[in-house]
Amino acid sequence: MRFLLLVSYDGTHFSGYQRQGKGERTVQGVLERAAEEIFGVPTRVTASGRTDAGVHARGQVCQLDGETNIPPQKFRECYNLLLPPDCKVLASSAAPEGFDVTRGAKAKTYIYRFYTAPCELPLCARYAVRVRETPDVARMEQAARLLCGEHDFKAFSASGSSAKTSVRTVYDIHLNTSTQRDHTMYEVEVTGNGFLYNMVRILAGEIYAVGCGKSPEDIARAFAGGARSLIARTMPAAGLTLDRVDYGLPLFGGLQ
């Protein structure tokens, strides 16, 4: 049977999702160790896509194959008994016939969070990044509109990407702003059909930079020429969360 898991994790103390060399703590590693305990044999756990070191997930979707008497919807409870506090299964189900967690994804949504405050705030620091300059929201929204659509995002990718093509479609970029007594939080919510290496963190950096006065015309020049030097710095990993993955059908009763 193929099981599906809706997984949430705090990426602070993980070296990314994908299993790596000996001694590296990864999300895939802790999920596969728990699966081996349940099924009694080594079991591969595949995700909708990899997240980098320090990146979080609210709604990562994973699949694994195995035989057990545990009902699919109850699998979550058993699994969570074997997982650490910073990685938990929010829901579990049986996979639809022919389902593939990687190739079946229609869209992914990431949220990048940054905030302005007089100093670093301990209750924000794990999931958002403090920036020093207060951005102009109208200018950030202008940049967000320019970044939507199908483009060659070569300039918005870090070196080391193994993607066959750098053309991607960004369906929507939505900005949220909230002000508390000690800080203002900015959220950049990006939905697309797929993302290059560090692409969302670079998009967030460019939107913030335009909000602080950088010319939005650099975006069109970067699409045309692919020069990484035209685009702002890559934002730190701590501010990034994989929020949800859309497959065009409800997998966990609409929870994802």
N, C-alpha and C positions, 0 to 999 in steps of 0.2 A: 504494500500500500504506500502511496505517496502522501505524506503529511505536509501541510503548510503551517508556518509559524509567523505570527506578527510579533516582531522583536523590537524592544526598546533598549537602548544602552547609553550610558554616559561614557563618552570616548576618552575621557581624561587620562585614564591609566591603561588604555589599549594602544597597541602599535598598529592600528587600523583593523579593518575587518578580516582581510585575507591571512590565512596561516602563513607564517614566515619561518625563519631559521629557529633552531633550538634556543630556548630561553626567551623568545619574544612572546609577550602576552597579546593574543588577538581574540577578536569576537568569534571568529570561526573556530578557533582552538577550544574555547570554553564550551561552545555549542556542541562540538563534535565529541568532546570528552563526556558530556552529559548524555548524548545520544548513544555512545558506546555502552554506558552503564545501563541504559534502558533496554537496548536490543541485544546486548551481549557480544556484539561484533563491531569492528570499526565501521563507522557510518559517516559518509560525507554530507555536510550541510552546505547547500549552495544558496547564495543571496541574489537579490535582484541586481545588485552591483556592489562594487567595493567602496568602502569609505576609508579615508586616509587617517593616519594617526591623529588622535585628538578630536576627531569629528564625531558628533553625536547622532543618534537616530531616535525618533519617536515612533516611526512606522516602517522599519525595514521588513521586507517580506522574504522568507527563506523557505526552502523545501528540503525534504530528506525522505529516503525510502527505507522501509523496514516493516517487520511483522510483529505485532503485539496485540494483546487482548484489550488494551486500553482504548476506549472510544475516542475518536478524533477530537471531539470537543472537550474531553477531559484530559487530553494529552498535556495541555498547558500546565495543569496543576502538578502533574508528576514531574514534568520537565523543570519547573521552577524550584522544586525541592533540591535540585542538583546544581543550580546556577548561583553565581555570586550576586551580591546586592546591586552591582552596577550593570547587570545584564539580565533582563527578564522577558518572558514570553507573555504578551498581552492577550493573545487569542490563538487558537489552533483549530484546524479543520482538515477534512479530506480534500485533496486536490481534484479539480475537475478532470475529466478524461483528456489526456494529451497535453496537460498543462506544463509549461516550462517557465520557471520563475524569472529567468533572464531574458529570453527571447520574447516572452509574452507581454512584457511591460510596455504600455502605451505612452505613459508620461510619468515624470518624477517631479516632485516639488521639494525644494530645499528652502530653508529660511536662514538668512544670515542676520545676526543681531549685533549691534554696537550701541554704545551709549556715551553721553557726555555727563561728566560729574567733576567736582573739584578734586577728587582723588579716586583711586581704585576702590571699588566697592566689593567686599568679600562675597556678598550674596548674589552678585551678578557675574563675577569674574570667571566662573567655570563655563558659562554658557553664552557670554557676550564679551565683546572687546571694547575697552575704553578708548575713545578718540578725544583728541584735545581741542579740535576746532568744531564749533557748532555749524552744521551745514544748512544751506537754504533748501527747504523741502521742495519748493517749486522747481528749482534747478535739478534736483535729484529725480523728480518725476519726468522732467524733460529727457534726461539721460536714459531713464528706464524705457520710455517710449521708443527711443532710437535703437535700443538694444533688442527689442522684440522683433519677431519674424525669422525667416530663414536667411542665414548669413554664413559666410566662411569665418568661423571664430578662431582661426589660427592664432591671431594676436592675443587671444584671451585664454591661452593654454600655456602651462608651464612646460619647460623642456623635459623630455623623458616620456611624453605621451606615445603610446603604441597604436593609437587609433588609425584606421585606414583612411579616413577622411575627416576633415575638420569642419565640414558643413553640418550645422545643427539648426533646429528650429526652437526658438524660445516663444512659447505660446503667450505667456503673460508674466509681467513683473509688477507686483503690488507692494506699495510702501505703507507701513503702519508706524505711527508715532504715538507714544504715550509719555506723559510727564508725571513723575512722582515727586515727593517732597525733596529728594536728594539727587535726582538724576532724570534725564530724558532718554528713553529707549527708542531706538530706530530698528525696524524689522524690514528686511528686503526679502520678499517671498517670490521665488523664481520657479516657474513651471516650464518644462521643456521636454522634448522627445529623447533627450540624452545630453550628457555633458562631458566635455574633455577634462583632462587632468587639471585640477585646481580652477576650473572654469568659473564656478559659482563664486568662489572667493575673489577672483579677479574682477568679475562683473560687479560684485559688491564694492570692491575698492575703487573701481572707475565711477560708479554712481556716487559714492561718497566724495571723491575728488572733484567731480563736476559740481556737487553741492557746495564745495569750498572754493569754487572759482575757476577750476580747470575748464578749458574750452571743450564744449561738447562736439565740436567739429572734428576732434581727434578720433572720434568713434567711426565716422564714415571713412576717414583716411586709413584707419586700422583695418576695417573690413576690406578695403580695396587693395592694400599692400601687404597686410599680414604682419606688420612690424610690431613686435611686443613692446618696443621702446616707447611707442605712442600712448600706451595704456598704463594706468596707475598700478601701484604695487599690489601684490597678493596679500589679502587680509589674513590674519592668523586663524589657525584651524579651530580654536575654541569657540568662535562665534557661529560655527556652521552646524546645522541640524538637518538630517534627512527627515522631512516631515511625513511624506506619504508617497506611495507608488500606486499608479492607476493601471488596472488591467482591463478596464471596460466592462467588468462584471463584479458583483459583490462576492468577496471571498470569505469574509468573517462576519456575515450579517451586516455589512456596511460599516463595520468598525474602522477599517483602514482608511 
